[in-house]
Each structure stands twice: as structure tokens, then as C-alpha cells.
Amino acid sequence: MALINYVTRVQFGFGELATLKSELMLAGITRPLIVTDKGVRKLGLLEKIEATMGTVPAGIFDDTPGNPNEAAVRTAAKQFREVEADGIVAVGGGSALDLAKAVAILAAHGGELKTYAMIEGGVEKISGKTWPTIAIPTTAGTGSEVGRAAIIILDDGRKVGLLSPYLIPKSAIVDPELTLSLPAFLTAATGMDAISHCIETYLAPSVNPPADGIALEGLRRGWANIRLATKSPDDRSARAEMAIAATMGAMAFQKGLGCVHSLSHALGGICPNLHHGTLNAVFMPAVIDFNRKAPISTGGKKYDYLARAMALDSGDEVAVAIREMTNAIGLPTRLSELGVPKELFDRIVTAALADHSHQTNPIDASAADYLSMLEASY
């Protein structure tokens, strides 16, 4: 039997930040810790947040790194306990939202963060004690505002997933107004992240027809608007379409992801300075070509449905179109452009094989398969 579960409240649209006060009340949060980063703070967005909350935050943690890590989670969890917060308002891109979820776990359960990693058997150790979170994304990419996962780099260097239905934010406020100041590079990179979620989750073999439908519609919206959002950042319609495409991609990826993400998580743990969405864009063509070998029930005709959503003539064009789009919106298309040495390939493969996304790829990739994908992406 398949478990199909959609439970997240989503306030979507321009000006929906105004719902924050009522969403805090519904979530039972009276003393929130705001978790964000210094970039968001410099943009003056926190002033908007505080003016809308209707309450004074218990504290603000703005030291979220580009790739959230265990050390930052510990520091924020310590602050959460010291200020006696009773919930979190997460504001920013996927890094801030993921860090906030990890803080919600650690502040409630204690111990070492690796205890709660999926690959360490930690799913069952995350309970309803987890502190409530409201997520306010300022990028259109990860969809973490509706996701059940947080991706964190542990002290030992592994980039792991913390997964639990208790991590799904009590509410997501997706206000495209907050993405209008996003620079072109981040618009492009986070947008390709959203597109990768839609594609990978659609190809994942588990049974979830609603997720498939959401993924294809999210892909259609994202693919049609990513170039416009990148080149014309003030286009409100394009920004709104990218924002909902990101949310839809994450709604769907409860099906699981695949080798794009297992490779991105692996390399991102080794080189945390590399942007996750950019890595997904680089890896997608090689992984899509590899997954063409899947049985027709999980590959084959599914590629034609992807093509339709991308306004292409054939499923054979999907991988090439992704590489062309990546180049057109100003992102690198090869690992060599990112300065990744081939000497890291063995470490990347080892980490990819252990990643939770590896388990839900349409084909069980071997070490040799991963090496081939890395070579094709180089």
C-alpha cells in the first residue's frame, strides 16, 4: 500500500506575509526564535517580519551558513533554550529553513544530531516533541517550507537528511514579494533546484499519482518561467510562478528523489562552498540519460510526459534541453567549471551510495555507474 499524505498549510501570493500573526496563533507560538541569515537581515526583511508578527521575537539567530552544518544547529538550539522560545519562524532560503528544522529537533530531543539522520535510523527518534516551525521562503528553489526533510552537514563531514513528518512546518507563507530582490545567479540556481525536484520525484518509482501530477505541473510552471525570472527580475508573474513551482516540487518529493541529489549531497558535503542548486543543474543531464535505462513503467513514456511539460517534442530532448537552459541562465554546466578535481570522484561515489536519495532512484546505481555520471558531468 502507498501512503499519500498532504498536510501543510500554505499561504500563497503577494502580500501574504500579512498572515504571519494569525499563523503564529494557530501554531500556538508566542515566543518565536527567528532563524535566518545575515543576507536576509541586510535586505531589511526582518523589520517587515517583526512588524507583522504582532509579538516581540524571543531572539534572532542570523548565523546560518550557506550550507547549514551541525555546529550552527548547536549554537542556534542553545540560543532557543536560553531565550525560552516555544517555536521558530524560519526566514530565508533552503539553508535557513533546513537549519531551523534541525534546531526544532535538537532543542526538543537533545543529543547528537547524527542520531536523527535517516541513514543512521533516526526517523523514528524524531517525535511530536519537535518544536513547531513557520517557514517563510525568500528564494524559489528548495521548497523546504513544505518539506519533511532538513539537509545538514554533520561534524564528520557527511551531508545527511533528517526526515520526519514532524519536521513539516506548521505553516508556509510563500510570498513572491520576498523574492524580488534575489540576484540573477541565485534566481537561476534555486530555480534549477526546483526543476530538479519536479523531475526527480516524478521519475522516482514509488506509487503516488497525486505527487506525479503536482511534479509535472510544477515543472511546467518552473520551466516556462525560469529564464524570464532570471533575466527580468521585476516580473511579478514569473516570480510567482517560480515560487509556486518550488513549493510544488517539495510537495511532490515525498516520493523520493534520486541520483542527482545523492551526487549533489555527496559533493556538497565535501565542498560546502558549492551551491546545491547549481550542482543539481550540472548533474541532471547525466542522471537523466542514465535513468533512460529504467523499465518503461518508471522511465520510457515518463520522459515523454516530462517533454510535454517542458514544451519539447520528445523525451529524447530532455537532457540536452536542461544543459542548454542551464547555460542560457548563466550557470556552469560542468564540474570542471566549478573547479572540482577528479581526485574527489571516489569520495563522491562513496558518499552518494550512502545517501538516502540513492535508494529512490529508478535504477539501482552502482559505483561504476556513479563514476560514469561524474565523468559525463565533467
FIVEXRO-259465 format. One record per residue (C-alpha): x, y, z; residue number from 1. Coordinates in pm, whole numbers, plus 50000, padded with zeros to 5 digits. Example, Ala and Ser with C-alpha at 12.3 -4.5 7.8 and 13.67 -1.06 7.14 Angstrom:
<r x="51230" y="49550" z="50780" pos="1"/>
<r x="51367" y="49894" z="50714" pos="2"/>
***
This chain:
<r x="50000" y="50000" z="50000" pos="1"/>
<r x="50112" y="50357" z="49933" pos="2"/>
<r x="50099" y="50636" z="50192" pos="3"/>
<r x="49977" y="50960" z="50035" pos="4"/>
<r x="49978" y="51249" z="50279" pos="5"/>
<r x="49948" y="51627" z="50221" pos="6"/>
<r x="49909" y="51820" z="50544" pos="7"/>
<r x="50089" y="52153" z="50511" pos="8"/>
<r x="49908" y="52486" z="50535" pos="9"/>
<r x="50034" y="52717" z="50258" pos="10"/>
<r x="49954" y="53087" z="50240" pos="11"/>
<r x="50048" y="53180" z="49883" pos="12"/>
<r x="50051" y="53512" z="49699" pos="13"/>
<r x="50181" y="53866" z="49702" pos="14"/>
<r x="50124" y="54028" z="50040" pos="15"/>
<r x="50056" y="53700" z="50222" pos="16"/>
<r x="50327" y="53784" z="50476" pos="17"/>
<r x="50043" y="53968" z="50649" pos="18"/>
<r x="49904" y="53629" z="50760" pos="19"/>
<r x="50202" y="53564" z="50989" pos="20"/>
<r x="50030" y="53687" z="51306" pos="21"/>
<r x="49732" y="53457" z="51260" pos="22"/>
<r x="49954" y="53164" z="51161" pos="23"/>
<r x="50158" y="53207" z="51480" pos="24"/>
<r x="49838" y="53195" z="51682" pos="25"/>
<r x="49720" y="52880" z="51504" pos="26"/>
<r x="50056" y="52714" z="51564" pos="27"/>
<r x="50048" y="52810" z="51933" pos="28"/>
<r x="50374" y="53003" z="51909" pos="29"/>
<r x="50401" y="53305" z="52139" pos="30"/>
<r x="50780" y="53338" z="52179" pos="31"/>
<r x="50938" y="53257" z="51842" pos="32"/>
<r x="51307" y="53240" z="51770" pos="33"/>
<r x="51367" y="53386" z="51425" pos="34"/>
<r x="51617" y="53176" z="51231" pos="35"/>
<r x="51764" y="53347" z="50926" pos="36"/>
<r x="52094" y="53458" z="50772" pos="37"/>
<r x="52284" y="53784" z="50751" pos="38"/>
<r x="52191" y="53837" z="50386" pos="39"/>
<r x="51820" y="53844" z="50471" pos="40"/>
<r x="51890" y="54076" z="50760" pos="41"/>
<r x="52082" y="54320" z="50537" pos="42"/>
<r x="51787" y="54339" z="50300" pos="43"/>
<r x="51571" y="54471" z="50583" pos="44"/>
<r x="51325" y="54182" z="50563" pos="45"/>
<r x="51337" y="54115" z="50937" pos="46"/>
<r x="51184" y="54454" z="51005" pos="47"/>
<r x="50889" y="54351" z="50788" pos="48"/>
<r x="50866" y="54019" z="50970" pos="49"/>
<r x="50872" y="54174" z="51317" pos="50"/>
<r x="50616" y="54438" z="51220" pos="51"/>
<r x="50380" y="54165" z="51101" pos="52"/>
<r x="50425" y="53920" z="51389" pos="53"/>
<r x="50224" y="54107" z="51647" pos="54"/>
<r x="50470" y="53993" z="51914" pos="55"/>
<r x="50832" y="54056" z="52001" pos="56"/>
<r x="51053" y="53761" z="51899" pos="57"/>
<r x="51227" y="53579" z="52180" pos="58"/>
<r x="51551" y="53613" z="51984" pos="59"/>
<r x="51712" y="53618" z="51640" pos="60"/>
<r x="51970" y="53374" z="51507" pos="61"/>
<r x="52121" y="53505" z="51183" pos="62"/>
<r x="52439" y="53298" z="51151" pos="63"/>
<r x="52303" y="53036" z="50910" pos="64"/>
<r x="52589" y="52931" z="50677" pos="65"/>
<r x="52545" y="52879" z="50303" pos="66"/>
<r x="52528" y="52505" z="50366" pos="67"/>
<r x="52383" y="52452" z="50716" pos="68"/>
<r x="52603" y="52249" z="50948" pos="69"/>
<r x="52583" y="52081" z="51285" pos="70"/>
<r x="52788" y="52348" z="51463" pos="71"/>
<r x="52540" y="52619" z="51363" pos="72"/>
<r x="52249" y="52398" z="51468" pos="73"/>
<r x="52403" y="52350" z="51813" pos="74"/>
<r x="52455" y="52724" z="51857" pos="75"/>
<r x="52101" y="52810" z="51749" pos="76"/>
<r x="51949" y="52534" z="51965" pos="77"/>
<r x="52141" y="52667" z="52265" pos="78"/>
<r x="52000" y="53015" z="52198" pos="79"/>
<r x="51650" y="52868" z="52159" pos="80"/>
<r x="51669" y="52716" z="52505" pos="81"/>
<r x="51830" y="53022" z="52666" pos="82"/>
<r x="51561" y="53262" z="52545" pos="83"/>
<r x="51287" y="53009" z="52632" pos="84"/>
<r x="51139" y="53014" z="52285" pos="85"/>
<r x="50835" y="52799" z="52208" pos="86"/>
<r x="50868" y="52781" z="51831" pos="87"/>
<r x="51058" y="52905" z="51529" pos="88"/>
<r x="50995" y="53146" z="51244" pos="89"/>
<r x="51237" y="53047" z="50967" pos="90"/>
<r x="51309" y="53319" z="50711" pos="91"/>
<r x="51536" y="53277" z="50411" pos="92"/>
<r x="51642" y="53023" z="50154" pos="93"/>
<r x="51663" y="52650" z="50200" pos="94"/>
<r x="51966" y="52677" z="50425" pos="95"/>
<r x="51786" y="52883" z="50690" pos="96"/>
<r x="51470" y="52673" z="50666" pos="97"/>
<r x="51661" y="52346" z="50695" pos="98"/>
<r x="51869" y="52475" z="50985" pos="99"/>
<r x="51550" y="52582" z="51163" pos="100"/>
<r x="51406" y="52231" z="51132" pos="101"/>
<r x="51724" y="52080" z="51275" pos="102"/>
<r x="51709" y="52327" z="51564" pos="103"/>
<r x="51348" y="52224" z="51626" pos="104"/>
<r x="51470" y="51866" z="51667" pos="105"/>
<r x="51781" y="51930" z="51874" pos="106"/>
<r x="51621" y="52182" z="52110" pos="107"/>
<r x="51346" y="51931" z="52185" pos="108"/>
<r x="51532" y="51600" z="52188" pos="109"/>
<r x="51895" y="51682" z="52268" pos="110"/>
<r x="52187" y="51452" z="52196" pos="111"/>
<r x="52398" y="51437" z="51879" pos="112"/>
<r x="52243" y="51545" z="51553" pos="113"/>
<r x="52358" y="51234" z="51367" pos="114"/>
<r x="52123" y="51036" z="51592" pos="115"/>
<r x="51834" y="51174" z="51387" pos="116"/>
<r x="51981" y="51121" z="51038" pos="117"/>
<r x="51778" y="50889" z="50817" pos="118"/>
<r x="52084" y="50684" z="50721" pos="119"/>
<r x="52151" y="50630" z="51094" pos="120"/>
<r x="51799" y="50501" z="51155" pos="121"/>
<r x="51692" y="50830" z="51307" pos="122"/>
<r x="51345" y="50872" z="51156" pos="123"/>
<r x="51169" y="50700" z="51445" pos="124"/>
<r x="51366" y="50903" z="51700" pos="125"/>
<r x="51206" y="51231" z="51589" pos="126"/>
<r x="50882" y="51268" z="51782" pos="127"/>
<r x="50593" y="51504" z="51830" pos="128"/>
<r x="50805" y="51687" z="52090" pos="129"/>
<r x="50974" y="51865" z="51797" pos="130"/>
<r x="50913" y="52240" z="51829" pos="131"/>
<r x="50668" y="52397" z="51579" pos="132"/>
<r x="50804" y="52598" z="51287" pos="133"/>
<r x="50660" y="52851" z="51046" pos="134"/>
<r x="50859" y="52880" z="50723" pos="135"/>
<r x="50887" y="53193" z="50511" pos="136"/>
<r x="51100" y="53134" z="50199" pos="137"/>
<r x="51284" y="53422" z="50034" pos="138"/>
<r x="51405" y="53209" z="49742" pos="139"/>
<r x="51217" y="52989" z="49495" pos="140"/>
<r x="51407" y="52663" z="49498" pos="141"/>
<r x="51427" y="52411" z="49779" pos="142"/>
<r x="51062" y="52405" z="49877" pos="143"/>
<r x="51180" y="52333" z="50231" pos="144"/>
<r x="50881" y="52533" z="50353" pos="145"/>
<r x="50658" y="52232" z="50286" pos="146"/>
<r x="50914" y="51951" z="50306" pos="147"/>
<r x="50960" y="51684" z="50569" pos="148"/>
<r x="51341" y="51696" z="50546" pos="149"/>
<r x="51635" y="51905" z="50659" pos="150"/>
<r x="51972" y="51858" z="50488" pos="151"/>
<r x="52261" y="51922" z="50725" pos="152"/>
<r x="52640" y="51875" z="50711" pos="153"/>
<r x="52740" y="51681" z="51022" pos="154"/>
<r x="53059" y="51737" z="51219" pos="155"/>
<r x="53208" y="51432" z="51045" pos="156"/>
<r x="53159" y="51594" z="50702" pos="157"/>
<r x="52862" y="51388" z="50584" pos="158"/>
<r x="52572" y="51578" z="50427" pos="159"/>
<r x="52268" y="51392" z="50556" pos="160"/>
<r x="51892" y="51413" z="50558" pos="161"/>
<r x="51685" y="51443" z="50874" pos="162"/>
<r x="51341" y="51317" z="50772" pos="163"/>
<r x="51015" y="51309" z="50964" pos="164"/>
<r x="50655" y="51423" z="50924" pos="165"/>
<r x="50716" y="51616" z="51246" pos="166"/>
<r x="50958" y="51840" z="51055" pos="167"/>
<r x="50693" y="51970" z="50816" pos="168"/>
<r x="50635" y="52335" z="50913" pos="169"/>
<r x="50300" y="52410" z="51072" pos="170"/>
<r x="50256" y="52676" z="50808" pos="171"/>
<r x="50435" y="52800" z="50498" pos="172"/>
<r x="50398" y="53163" z="50394" pos="173"/>
<r x="50503" y="53179" z="50030" pos="174"/>
<r x="50502" y="53547" z="49939" pos="175"/>
<r x="50671" y="53609" z="49599" pos="176"/>
<r x="50726" y="53971" z="49704" pos="177"/>
<r x="51014" y="53845" z="49919" pos="178"/>
<r x="51195" y="53702" z="49614" pos="179"/>
<r x="51201" y="54020" z="49405" pos="180"/>
<r x="51543" y="54125" z="49534" pos="181"/>
<r x="51703" y="53785" z="49466" pos="182"/>
<r x="52014" y="53824" z="49245" pos="183"/>
<r x="52016" y="53664" z="48899" pos="184"/>
<r x="52260" y="53387" z="48993" pos="185"/>
<r x="52054" y="53277" z="49293" pos="186"/>
<r x="51731" y="53305" z="49095" pos="187"/>
<r x="51882" y="53071" z="48835" pos="188"/>
<r x="52043" y="52827" z="49080" pos="189"/>
<r x="51745" y="52798" z="49313" pos="190"/>
<r x="51513" y="52772" z="49013" pos="191"/>
<r x="51707" y="52478" z="48874" pos="192"/>
<r x="51688" y="52320" z="49219" pos="193"/>
<r x="51307" y="52340" z="49200" pos="194"/>
<r x="51309" y="52193" z="48849" pos="195"/>
<r x="51534" y="51908" z="48962" pos="196"/>
<r x="51288" y="51826" z="49240" pos="197"/>
<r x="50998" y="51808" z="48998" pos="198"/>
<r x="51187" y="51586" z="48754" pos="199"/>
<r x="51347" y="51351" z="49005" pos="200"/>
<r x="51038" y="51297" z="49214" pos="201"/>
<r x="50830" y="51229" z="48902" pos="202"/>
<r x="51078" y="50961" z="48792" pos="203"/>
<r x="51102" y="50805" z="49139" pos="204"/>
<r x="50943" y="50456" z="49129" pos="205"/>
<r x="50715" y="50474" z="49436" pos="206"/>
<r x="50340" y="50494" z="49379" pos="207"/>
<r x="50191" y="50838" z="49435" pos="208"/>
<r x="49981" y="50964" z="49142" pos="209"/>
<r x="49892" y="51296" z="49314" pos="210"/>
<r x="50263" y="51367" z="49360" pos="211"/>
<r x="50327" y="51283" z="48994" pos="212"/>
<r x="50062" y="51532" z="48887" pos="213"/>
<r x="50196" y="51803" z="49117" pos="214"/>
<r x="50552" y="51740" z="48995" pos="215"/>
<r x="50460" y="51771" z="48627" pos="216"/>
<r x="50261" y="52090" z="48682" pos="217"/>
<r x="50541" y="52234" z="48895" pos="218"/>
<r x="50787" y="52151" z="48618" pos="219"/>
<r x="50564" y="52316" z="48356" pos="220"/>
<r x="50544" y="52638" z="48556" pos="221"/>
<r x="50912" y="52642" z="48652" pos="222"/>
<r x="51046" y="52559" z="48307" pos="223"/>
<r x="50828" y="52823" z="48138" pos="224"/>
<r x="50937" y="53099" z="48376" pos="225"/>
<r x="51294" y="53041" z="48498" pos="226"/>
<r x="51456" y="53229" z="48210" pos="227"/>
<r x="51217" y="53524" z="48247" pos="228"/>
<r x="51258" y="53538" z="48626" pos="229"/>
<r x="51636" y="53537" z="48585" pos="230"/>
<r x="51655" y="53793" z="48303" pos="231"/>
<r x="51367" y="54017" z="48418" pos="232"/>
<r x="51379" y="54002" z="48799" pos="233"/>
<r x="51093" y="54253" z="48844" pos="234"/>
<r x="50847" y="54037" z="48651" pos="235"/>
<r x="50598" y="53960" z="48926" pos="236"/>
<r x="50417" y="53690" z="48732" pos="237"/>
<r x="50740" y="53498" z="48666" pos="238"/>
<r x="50843" y="53533" z="49030" pos="239"/>
<r x="50508" y="53399" z="49146" pos="240"/>
<r x="50529" y="53104" z="48906" pos="241"/>
<r x="50878" y="53014" z="49027" pos="242"/>
<r x="50768" y="53043" z="49391" pos="243"/>
<r x="50478" y="52802" z="49348" pos="244"/>
<r x="50689" y="52568" z="49131" pos="245"/>
<r x="50938" y="52539" z="49416" pos="246"/>
<r x="50663" y="52467" z="49667" pos="247"/>
<r x="50505" y="52209" z="49436" pos="248"/>
<r x="50837" y="52033" z="49378" pos="249"/>
<r x="50877" y="51983" z="49750" pos="250"/>
<r x="50516" y="51877" z="49798" pos="251"/>
<r x="50585" y="51603" z="49546" pos="252"/>
<r x="50923" y="51482" z="49663" pos="253"/>
<r x="50778" y="51280" z="49945" pos="254"/>
<r x="50802" y="51013" z="49670" pos="255"/>
<r x="51179" y="51036" z="49697" pos="256"/>
<r x="51449" y="51182" z="49476" pos="257"/>
<r x="51740" y="51011" z="49301" pos="258"/>
<r x="52099" y="51017" z="49181" pos="259"/>
<r x="52101" y="51390" z="49108" pos="260"/>
<r x="52055" y="51458" z="49476" pos="261"/>
<r x="52271" y="51175" z="49604" pos="262"/>
<r x="52557" y="51319" z="49397" pos="263"/>
<r x="52481" y="51678" z="49498" pos="264"/>
<r x="52460" y="51590" z="49865" pos="265"/>
<r x="52785" y="51395" z="49841" pos="266"/>
<r x="52982" y="51669" z="49668" pos="267"/>
<r x="52818" y="51942" z="49876" pos="268"/>
<r x="52939" y="51771" z="50193" pos="269"/>
<r x="53294" y="51757" z="50059" pos="270"/>
<r x="53290" y="52110" z="49912" pos="271"/>
<r x="53033" y="52308" z="50116" pos="272"/>
<r x="53109" y="52626" z="49921" pos="273"/>
<r x="52933" y="52486" z="49613" pos="274"/>
<r x="52567" y="52583" z="49569" pos="275"/>
<r x="52327" y="52289" z="49585" pos="276"/>
<r x="52100" y="52409" z="49306" pos="277"/>
<r x="52396" y="52464" z="49075" pos="278"/>
<r x="52519" y="52111" z="49141" pos="279"/>
<r x="52174" y="51973" z="49062" pos="280"/>
<r x="52175" y="52158" z="48731" pos="281"/>
<r x="52519" y="52017" z="48645" pos="282"/>
<r x="52428" y="51658" z="48734" pos="283"/>
<r x="52078" y="51643" z="48584" pos="284"/>
<r x="52168" y="51571" z="48219" pos="285"/>
<r x="52395" y="51274" z="48302" pos="286"/>
<r x="52148" y="51126" z="48550" pos="287"/>
<r x="51855" y="51169" z="48313" pos="288"/>
<r x="52050" y="50987" z="48041" pos="289"/>
<r x="52137" y="50709" z="48288" pos="290"/>
<r x="51776" y="50667" z="48401" pos="291"/>
<r x="51658" y="50615" z="48044" pos="292"/>
<r x="51757" y="50251" z="48106" pos="293"/>
<r x="51475" y="50211" z="48357" pos="294"/>
<r x="51177" y="49985" z="48275" pos="295"/>
<r x="50904" y="50162" z="48084" pos="296"/>
<r x="50691" y="50183" z="48400" pos="297"/>
<r x="50945" y="50413" z="48566" pos="298"/>
<r x="51128" y="50558" z="48265" pos="299"/>
<r x="51034" y="50532" z="47898" pos="300"/>
<r x="50700" y="50705" z="47848" pos="301"/>
<r x="50756" y="50915" z="48155" pos="302"/>
<r x="51021" y="51104" z="47959" pos="303"/>
<r x="50758" y="51199" z="47703" pos="304"/>
<r x="50544" y="51344" z="47981" pos="305"/>
<r x="50846" y="51543" z="48101" pos="306"/>
<r x="50894" y="51667" z="47745" pos="307"/>
<r x="50532" y="51785" z="47724" pos="308"/>
<r x="50568" y="51978" z="48049" pos="309"/>
<r x="50884" y="52140" z="47909" pos="310"/>
<r x="50725" y="52216" z="47570" pos="311"/>
<r x="50967" y="51979" z="47393" pos="312"/>
<r x="50887" y="51744" z="47106" pos="313"/>
<r x="51033" y="51425" z="47254" pos="314"/>
<r x="51161" y="51271" z="47574" pos="315"/>
<r x="51494" y="51230" z="47395" pos="316"/>
<r x="51541" y="51608" z="47417" pos="317"/>
<r x="51507" y="51646" z="47796" pos="318"/>
<r x="51873" y="51610" z="47899" pos="319"/>
<r x="52002" y="51835" z="47619" pos="320"/>
<r x="51736" y="52099" z="47695" pos="321"/>
<r x="51838" y="52109" z="48059" pos="322"/>
<r x="52203" y="52168" z="47973" pos="323"/>
<r x="52105" y="52440" z="47726" pos="324"/>
<r x="51880" y="52611" z="47980" pos="325"/>
<r x="52148" y="52593" z="48246" pos="326"/>
<r x="52387" y="52771" z="48013" pos="327"/>
<r x="52126" y="53025" z="47899" pos="328"/>
<r x="52054" y="53143" z="48255" pos="329"/>
<r x="52421" y="53188" z="48334" pos="330"/>
<r x="52504" y="52880" z="48539" pos="331"/>
<r x="52804" y="52650" z="48486" pos="332"/>
<r x="52722" y="52325" z="48308" pos="333"/>
<r x="53030" y="52119" z="48402" pos="334"/>
<r x="53209" y="52018" z="48722" pos="335"/>
<r x="53533" y="52136" z="48564" pos="336"/>
<r x="53390" y="52490" z="48555" pos="337"/>
<r x="53336" y="52467" z="48931" pos="338"/>
<r x="53697" y="52365" z="48991" pos="339"/>
<r x="53607" y="52018" z="49119" pos="340"/>
<r x="53914" y="51791" z="49080" pos="341"/>
<r x="53868" y="51437" z="48954" pos="342"/>
<r x="54066" y="51320" z="49255" pos="343"/>
<r x="53745" y="51368" z="49457" pos="344"/>
<r x="53543" y="51124" z="49245" pos="345"/>
<r x="53599" y="50819" z="49464" pos="346"/>
<r x="53492" y="51010" z="49776" pos="347"/>
<r x="53185" y="51146" z="49596" pos="348"/>
<r x="53082" y="50796" z="49485" pos="349"/>
<r x="53122" y="50651" z="49835" pos="350"/>
<r x="52907" y="50926" z="49985" pos="351"/>
<r x="52648" y="50907" z="49706" pos="352"/>
<r x="52598" y="50534" z="49760" pos="353"/>
<r x="52526" y="50602" z="50129" pos="354"/>
<r x="52288" y="50894" z="50066" pos="355"/>
<r x="51916" y="50847" z="50130" pos="356"/>
<r x="51826" y="50977" z="49780" pos="357"/>
<r x="52024" y="50691" z="49624" pos="358"/>
<r x="51759" y="50448" z="49747" pos="359"/>
<r x="51473" y="50602" z="49545" pos="360"/>
<r x="51637" y="50638" z="49205" pos="361"/>
<r x="51451" y="50446" z="48928" pos="362"/>
<r x="51759" y="50224" z="48881" pos="363"/>
<r x="51994" y="50094" z="49149" pos="364"/>
<r x="52314" y="50277" z="49052" pos="365"/>
<r x="52647" y="50105" z="49116" pos="366"/>
<r x="52980" y="50268" z="49197" pos="367"/>
<r x="53076" y="50229" z="48831" pos="368"/>
<r x="52750" y="50398" z="48726" pos="369"/>
<r x="52821" y="50694" z="48952" pos="370"/>
<r x="53173" y="50727" z="48813" pos="371"/>
<r x="53027" y="50734" z="48462" pos="372"/>
<r x="52782" y="51005" z="48561" pos="373"/>
<r x="53063" y="51210" z="48716" pos="374"/>
<r x="53274" y="51174" z="48401" pos="375"/>
<r x="52976" y="51277" z="48185" pos="376"/>
<r x="52925" y="51583" z="48408" pos="377"/>
<r x="53288" y="51687" z="48392" pos="378"/>
***
